[in-house]
Amino acid sequence: MAEQRLQKILAQAGVASRRKAEELITAGRVTVNGEIVTELGSKADFEVDHVKVDGRLLHAPKRHIYLAMNKPKGCVTTVTDPEGRETVMHLLKGVRERVFPVGRLDYQSEGLLLFTNDGDFAHKLTAPASHVTKTYVVKVNGVMTDEQERFFREGVLVHGKRTSPAEIKCIKPGANPWYEVKITEGRQNQIRLMFAYFGKLVEKLRRVKIAFLELDVPPAQYRALTPQEVEHFQKLLSAKPKPQAAAKPAPKAFPPKSRPKFPPKRNPSPSSRFTKKKRTAPKRDQHS
């Protein structure tokens, strides 16, 4: 096997996602052949080198695992927690393979959460360029106006950076209404911060869908994805670069704005030709 970046090796071994693996490396918790490695550009050969995390030798997974969990409130989405809080890993009873959560749901949020030991799968699913849609139902402590909903859809400033376009619709009216929200980003506490931008407090937040996969297990329970679901995800992720090609028609909206400048030169009307001939009359006076 050729040399690969350490963070990819850690992800392939089911230790953590690539992003989390980078944190492990910079923290000095990874060794290669007995030497601590802290540079993110470092590489190793998984089949030849001895790669360890916290002194534990890593092995390539014998098979890839894909799980879907209904995360409850009151646990953190991480493999380990330095504060000693309960993590989602405590709910994976009976899973012998090392897996890690794909993406995150914050401490008070609940709903659909995926786990895997397939580093490439996790990387593609969480990469911003994949534009995977995630659907949430959110209970808020106040009604959003039509104008606020419009700004919500267009994107708002969160920590100085505007969010990508989102979808929002009220699914249960009332003093504390429920909204369905769809986003393609995965910033920390993003939906809570987006509502906070309009002075709204999120009381409950549940993720009910990732791409095509819907939440269908009881709270604190999990199930394995079916081969058909895994294949569907693989096709979806491999096809993600295509939206750029689909976006090509967008520039067609611009030529109409510039057409008024050119028609008189490219396709003059009969009347315009006649007018031009009349305007050349003064040339005869100069000639004579």
N, C-alpha and C positions, 0 to 999 in steps of 0.2 A: 504494500500500500504506500502511495506517495505521501510526503509530508503534508500536513494540514495545520491550519491555525489551531492553537490550543483551545480557544473558545468553541470551535466547531467540534473538536474531539470530546470536550466535556459534554456538549449537547448530545452528541451521538451516544455517549455512554449513559445518558439519562440522568446526569447530575443536575442540570439546570438549563434554562434557555440560554441562548448565546449572550443576551444582555446581562443576565445574572452571572453567567460564567466569566464575563469580563470583570465583574466585581470581585469574584473569587481570586482571579489571577492578580489583579492589582493589590489585593489585600495580602498577598504572599502566602496563600493557602494551597497553591499548586506547585508540585515539584515534578521535574523531568529527570529521570535517572539520578535521583537523590539531590538535585540542585533546585533551589527555589527560583521560580521564574515569575517575574512581575511585569514584563513587557508584553503588551497586547499583540504585537506583531510576531511573537515567537511561534515556531512551528515544531511539530514532532511527528513521528511515524507511529501510529497507534499499534501496529503489529510488531514493532521492534523495540520502541522505547517504553520504559516504565513510567507511566503518568499516574500521579497520585494526588488526591484531594484530601487534605487533613490526615495524611498518612495512609489513606485507603487506596489500594491499587484499583485502577479502573479497567474494566473489560468491555469489549463491544457487546451490545445486547444480542441475544440469540434470536429474538423476534421483536417486532415493533408492537407496542401496545397503544391503543387509543381508547380513552374513557371519557364519558360524559357524566358530570356530577351536578346535582342541585345543591349548590353551596348555601348553607344557612348563614344567618347573621351571627356575629360574635366570634369569627375566626379569621385569621389572616391568610391571604393567598401567597404563601411562600413555603419553601421546603423546611426552613428553620427560622425561628424568630428569636433575636437576641434578648427581647423583653420577656421571653418565657410564655407568651400567649399561645393559645391553641391554634394550630395551623390546619389547613385543609388536608394535610397529609395524615392527620390522625383519623380521618374518616375513610381512608382507603384500606380498610381491613381486608385481608386475604389477598392483596396484590403483592406478589413476591418480587416482581421486577421493579427496578428503580425508575420512577416516572417523575415528571415535574409538571406544574400547571402551565398552561398556555395562556399568556396574557394575565389579567388580574381582575379581581373584584374587591373593592375596599372592605374594610372591617364590618361596616354596617350594611353592606349590600348583599344581595342574595341572587340565586338563579344559576343559569347555565354556565358551567366552567369545564373546559376540556383539559385532559391530562395526556401525556405521551412520553415516550422515550425516543421518539423520532425527531432529532434536532432539526433536520431540514424542513419537516412538516411544520414544526412550531415556528421556525424562522419565517417561512413564507406566509403562514397564517397571520402573524402579527406585524409583518412588514408594512409600512405605510403605503408602499406602491401596490399592494395587493387589493386595497379598497374593499375589504370584506365587510359587509354590512352586519351590524349588531343591533338587535332590537330590544328595547327596554320598556317596561311599564313603570311609571313614576307618579307617586302621590305628592302633591305640592300644597303648601299652606296658603294658597291664594290663586285667583283666576288670572290667567295671562290674557292681555288684550290682543286684538287682532294685529295691531302694530308690533307688539312685543313678539308675537309668534312669527311675524314676517322677518324681524331682525334675527330671531333665533335660527330660522332656516338659512339665512344668508351667512351666519357666522358672527361670533362676538369675540371680543378680546379676552383672552385668558392668559394671565401672566405675560402680558405684552405681545402675545401672538394670537392672531385671529384663527378661530376654529374653522374647519372645513364645512361646507354646506351640510345641513342636517334636515331631517324630517320631523315634524311634530304635529300631533292632532289630539284633540280632547276625546277620550273614549268613555269618560264618566264625569259628567258635569256636577257641580256642587260647590260649596264653600271651600272644600279641600279636594279639588278635582284630580282625576287620574289622566295622565297623558301617555300616549305611545310615542317614543322617541327612537329614531334610527340614526346611527352615526357610523362612519367608517374609520374613525380615529380611535386611539386607545390611550389618551392622556390620563394621568392619575386624577381621579375625582372629577373628570371632565363634565359629566352631566350635572353634578351638584354645583359646580362652579358656573356653568352656563345659566342655570336657573338663578343662582345667587347674583348674577350680573343684573337681573331684573328685580332684585330684592325678594326673591322667592326661596323658601326653605324646603328642601326635599325631605319628606317624612319617611317615605318608603321607596326603595328602588330595587327592581328585580329584572335581571336579564332573561328574556324568554326565547331568544333565537340568535343563532350565529349562522349567517348565510342562510342555508336551507334547513339547518338542523334545529328542531324545536325542543323546548324543555318538556320532558315527558317522564321524569322520575321524581319520587317523593323527596322532600327536604332531607338533606344529609345522606342521601343514597346516591349510588352511581351504577352505571352499566357500561358494558363494552360497546363500542360502535360496531355496527354490522359491516361486513366486507363491502356491501353496496354503499354504505354511507362513507366509508373511507375512500372508496373509488370515486365517489361523487366529489368529495373534497379535493382529491388529487387532480381530477379533471378541472375543477373550478380554479385551483391555484395555478395550474400549468397554463390555463387560458387567460390569466389575469393581464398579461401584457397587451392583449388585444384591444382593450378599451381605448388605447392611444390611437389605434387605427380607426376606431369608431368615432373618435373625436375629430377626425379630419373634416367632416362636413361643417364644423363650427366656423371656419374662416369664410364660408360662403355667405355668412351674414354680413361680412364687411364690404364686398364689392358694391352692393346697392348704394352704400353711402358715398362712394367715389364716382359712380356713374354720371351724375349730373355734371361733372367737370369735363367729361370727354365726348358725349354724344355729338355735339356740334362738329367735331373734327372727324369722328369715325364714321358717322352715318348722317350727314346733314339732310334735312328735309328739303323738298322742292322749294318751299317758300324761302328757306335760308339761302339757297343757291341764287334765287332771284334777287334777294336782298344784297348779296355780295356783288352781283353784277352792277347793280345800281351804284354801289359804293365805289366802284372802280372808275366811274365816270369822270371824276376830277383828273384822272391820269391823262385823259384825252386833251384836257385844257393845257396841261403842262407840255404835252407833245406838240401841240399846235403853237 
